[in-house]
Amino acid sequence: MKGGGLGSTTGNGICHAYTPDGRCISLLKILLTNFCVYDCAYCINRSSSNVERARFTPDEVVWLTLEFYRRNCIDGLFLSSGIIRSSDHTMEQLVQVARDLRLKHGFRGYIHLKTIPDASSRLLEEAGRYADRLSINVEMPTVAGLEQYAPQKKVGGIRQAMGEMRLKIDAAKDRSHTGRRAERFSPGGQSTQMIVGADAASDQDILASSANLYGSYGLRRVYYSAFSPIPDASALLPAKSPPLQREHRLYQADWLFRFYGFAFGELTAGRADGMLDLELDPKLAWALDNRAQFPVDLNRAPKEMLLRVPGLGVKAVAAILRARRHQAVRLEDLARLNVSIRKVRPFVQTPGWSPVRLTDRQDLRSLFSPAPQQMSLL
């Protein structure tokens, strides 16, 4: 609904997220306070920043959440905070919000809590009891980056908290010998966020860190956030933001790792600088760097190879596998699956179609590169 009104989710502080079952929901995304005792160079709310400070009480956050929920503006709460006094003091207030919503008000909406790495195990356990998802931000992609830009934060503490949460999340999924489930703990798993472009980490470094986090701690998502210059910034920080397209390409690469069977190292192997191609999506860029593996026979190739064909998504591949049990799949059949024939043609062969020397054309990349755009003079 344009212009606001019941159910409008376009206002400040309301974001969209996806639940574990795939539903898109609207969340009230706020900080308990933007005051922080830490002095992380990349953060607008660092202790040395000149920004105006504000703070909610736990009761105020509870009231805001319920009022927005009753007005059908949100489906849940995404709550984070700067560090007040200490990690435990801050975590206690975050937990209080979730506990009061659940127990005092019977709130059944979605709750995502940003947890504090150095908080006690007791508080993390209580947070998982009331929250649908927990997250701890690793902030910087590399250990060296975190030590340089946020020396007060310790990698060991972050990883230890992630490890504890994984054990509790896994334990909550298991049934005892009596068949009863363990106590509820963050059913939506855990996630984290990395800042992109604040340090010299390449995309290869970032993706390698993500691969480690997914494998070691069973994360549901790694979020990538392009660095944005801040007032009175440290001389360590770049003066300009990285291209937003870089953030987008990292999300695409992350998706290929989680759902298409790619290894993170494959996606940057063809680039000497370890950076993803900004002009082309990572799967298409990989295909152009590995032309010897194409064309792929749509009627004989295994699922793993079909998923590597540019233009074919998970649903399209599943449909092809079903269809080819009964009849030969032809190029024109792909149009009915909403597949981009233009993108697929150079990389597949079917009855009645073979790319011949198309895959070997020297100008093949130019067929997919974005058209040049006139730059503004102002």
N, C-alpha and C positions, 0 to 999 in steps of 0.2 A: 504494500500500500504506500503510494507516494505521499510525501508531505507529512509523515508521521501518523499517529493514530494507534488504535488497538492492534497489537501484534507487530508493529513496526520495529525493526531491529537495525536501524541505520544510525542511531545516535552514538555519541562518544561513549566509550566504555563497554560497548556490546560487540562481541566478536562471534564468529562462527567456528564450530569445531565438530569433529565426528566421534561418535560413541563407538565402543567396540563392535556393536552390531551393524555399523555402517550408517546410522542416522545422522543427518546434519542438524545440529542444534545451536541455539543462540545462548551465549554465556555472558553474564556480567563479569567483566575482567577488570579487576582493580587491585591496587596495592593497599595493604593495611596502613602503611606509611611510606613516604618517599625519603624519610630520614634513614641514614645508615652510618654505622660506625666504621665501615670499611671504606677504603679510599682507592677503589679499582679505577684505573686510568680511563677506561672506555665507558664508564657509567655516568650518566647525567646526574644521578643521585648520590655520587660519592661524597664522602664527608667533607672534602675541600671545595665542593661545588657551591656556587652562590645562588642556587635555585631556592625559591620559596618552599618552605616545608609545610606539610599538612599530615594529619593523622586521624584515622577513624578509631573508635573504640570497637571491640568485638560486637557489642550490642548494636552499634550503628550499622555495621556490615550485615548483621542478621536482619535488621529492619529493612535495609535497602534491598536485600535479596528477596525477602518475602513480598515487599511491595511491588517490585518489578515483576515477580513471578505471578502475583495475583492479577496484574494488568496484562498478562500474556505477552510480555516483552522478552522474557528470557525462559530458558529451560533449566538453567543451572548457574553455578558460580565457579569462576576461575580466580583463585585468591593467592596473591604473593605478597611479599613485604621486604622492605629494607631491614637490616639487622638493628633491633632496638636493644640496647644494653648488652645482651648476650644472645647466643644461638638458642639456648633453652627458653629464655624469657620470650623471645619472638615466636618460637615454635609453639609454646603453650597458648599464646593468644590465637594463632592460626587454628590450632586444634579446638580451642573453645568455640570458635565460630562454627566449625563443622559439627561439633558435639551438640551445641544448642539448637542448630537447625534440625538435626536428626531427632534428638531426644525430646526437646522442649516443644518443638513446633511440628513434629511429624513430617518434615520436609523429605520428599522422595525424589527431588530433582537431582541432576548431575552435579557433583562437586569435584573439582580438580584443585589440589593443594600443591603449591610450590614448597617443598620442604627445605629445611636448613641442614646442610651436611654435618655440622658438628653437634647437632641436637642429640639428646640422649636416645638410646634405643627404645626406652619406654614411650617417649613422645612420638617417635616414628611409628611405633606399633599402634598407638592410639589413633594417629592420623590415618593409617591404613584401614582402621576399623570403620571410619565414617566417610572417607573419601572414595570416589569411584576410580580416580587415578591420582598418582603421586608423581612428582618430577623433581629432579635435582639438576640444575644447570651446570654443565662442565665449563661453560663460558668460552674458553679458548680451545682451539683444536689440539694444541700440543702442550706438553708439560712446560717446555721452555717459554711458551707464550703466556701461560698462566703465571709462572714465576716472575716474568718481566712486568706484566700489566696488572696483576692482582696478587702481590706477594703475601697478603694476609690470608689468602685462601690456599689450602693445602690439597694437592691432588690425592694424597693418601686418604684424607678424611672423606672426600667426595666419593672415591671408589669404594671405601669401606661401607659408607651408607648405601650405595647402590647395591653392593653385595648382600647386605643385610635385607634390603627390600626384596631382592630377587628370591632369597631363601624363604621369606615369609609369603611372597606371592605364590611360589611353587607349592609351599606347604598347604596353603589355603585351597589349592585345587585338588589335593589328594584326599581320598576317603580313608577312614580308619578301618580296622578289621571288622568293625561293626557296621560299616557302610555309611557312617555319619561323616559329613564334611567337617573340616577344621573350621575354626573361627574365620569369619569374613576378613579379607585383607586386600584392599585395592584391586578389585576384580578387573579393572581396565588396565592393569599393569603400570609400568613406569615409563617416563619419557625424559628427554633432556633437550637442551638448546645450545647451539654453538654460534658465536659471533664470527661472521665472515668478512674478511678484508681489513680488520684492525691490525693484524700482524702480517708477517711475511709468509704465513703458511699457504702452501699451494693447494689446489683442489685435491691433488693426490694425497697430501697430508691429511686434509679434512676427511676424505673418504676412508682412508686407512684408520683414522680414529673412530669413525662411525662403525666400521666393520668390527673393530675390537669391542665397542660398546654393545653392539647387537649380539655378538657371539659370547661375550663374557657375562653380560648382565641381563640378557633377554629383553632388551628394551623394545617397547612397542613402536616408538617413533623417535627419530632424531630430527629436531627442527633447526633450520638454518636461518639466521637473521643477519642481513647485510648491515655492516657497521654504518652508523650515521654520525657525522661530525657533531661535536658538542661544544658549548661555550667554554672558554678558558681551558681549552684542551691541553693535555700534556704534549710536549714536543715529540714524544714517542709515537704519537698517533698520526695517521695520514691526514692530510688537509681535505681530501675529497672522499666521498663514498665510493665503494666499488660499484660496478654496473649492477643494477637489479637483475639483469639477465643472468649474472653469475649465480645468484641465489636460486633462480629458477632452474638453471641447469643442474645444480646440486640436488634439488628435489627430484628432478627427473632421473638422475643417476641413482639416487637412493631407491627410487621406485623399481628401477631395473634390477637392483641387487635383491630387493625383497620379494619381487613377484615374477621376474623373468629369468632367473638363474645366472645372471652375470656376476662375476667377481669384481669388486671395486677396482682392483688393479688393472683389469682389462680396459676399463673405460678411459684411462689416461695413458695407457701404454704407448700409444702412437704419438704422444705430444712430449717433446723434449723438455718443456717447461713445467710439466705436470699439471697443466690447466685444462679444463674442459673447453671444447670449442663453443664460443659464444654464438656463432652464426647458425649452427646445426644442433639438433637434439642429440643426446649422447648415443642413442642406438644407431641413428643414421650415420653419425661420425664414425662409429666403430665399424659399421658395415663398409664404408668407403675405405677404411684403413685395412680391411680384411676381405678384399674382393675375391681372393682365391677360394673362399668358402661359399661363393655364390656362382650361378643361380641355384636356388633351393627348389627341389621338386615338391610341389604342394601335395602330391598324392603319395609320396613315399617317405619324405623326411620325417624324422621323429619330432615329437612335441618340442623337445629342447631346442632344436634348430629352427623350427617354425617361429618360436618366440623371439628369435634373433632377427627376423626379417623386418626391416623398417615398414611401418604402416600396419603391422599385424599386432593387435592387442590380445590380451588373455582370452576375452570372450570370443573374438574372431577365430583364434586358434582352436578353441574348444569346438566351435561350430564346424570348422574344417575337418577336424578329426571325426566328428559324428557323421558328416555328410559323405566323406570318402569311403566309409564302410559300405555304402550302397551304390555309389556312382562316382565317376571321375569328376573332380572339381576343376572347373575352367576359370579362366581369368575373369570373364564377365560375371561369374557367380559371386565374386568378391564384392561387387557393387551392392548386392543385396544385403551384405553384412556391414554396410557403411564404412568400407575400407577405401582408403585413398588409392585408386588404381595408379595414379601418377607416381606415387611414392613406391608402390610395390613392384611395378613392371620391371625395373632393371634387375630385381633380385630374385625373381621366381620364374619357374617354367611350368607350364601346364599343357594339356592337349590343345593344340592349336596356337600355342604361344611359346616362343623362346626368345630371350633377349639377344641372342646371337652375340654380337660384339658390343652391345650396349654397355655391359658391365665394365668393359675395358676402355671405354671412351675417356680420353684425357680431360674432357670438359664435363664429366659426369657431375662433379661437385657443383658446377655452376648451374646445373638444372634445378638444384634444390636451394641454393643460397638465396637469401632475401634480396629483392630488387634494390638497387641504390636509391637513396632518398635525398632530396634536396635539403641541405642544412639551412637553418634560419640565419639571416644576417644580423639579427638583433640579439 
